[in-house]
Amino acid sequence: MNTYRPSQSSNIWMTAIKLVILILGLYVSAVVLGKVFTWLFAITFFLIRFIVIVAASFLVLHLLLKLLFKVDLIEQVFGRKIFKHF
């Protein structure tokens, strides 16, 4: 059994060192994750914007073809089976 008890002054220094190490670790992780999340959010924003533009274009084209030429674009692209699933 260990009966050694550190004195009050060394206990304060150990706590201070641990606190400094914690702050440095948080700073390094914030710097690294900041760069990673910047790229991740940029790629995600681009993909979401691209998907929304394609979907909106498809729906507007479908609406115009339906109104002008009575052609159902969704049925032409996906087939009649898509409506049986919903």
Contacts in CASP RR format, 6 or more apart in sequence:
PFRMAT RR
TARGET T0000
AUTHOR 0000-0000-0000
METHOD contacts of the structure
MODEL  1
MNTYRPSQSSNIWMTAIKLVILILGLYVSAVVLGKVFTWLFAITFFLIRF
IVIVAASFLVLHLLLKLLFKVDLIEQVFGRKIFKHF
6 14 0 8 1.000
58 73 0 8 1.000
61 73 0 8 1.000
62 72 0 8 1.000
62 73 0 8 1.000
62 74 0 8 1.000
65 71 0 8 1.000
65 72 0 8 1.000
65 73 0 8 1.000
66 72 0 8 1.000
66 73 0 8 1.000
74 82 0 8 1.000
75 82 0 8 1.000
75 83 0 8 1.000
END
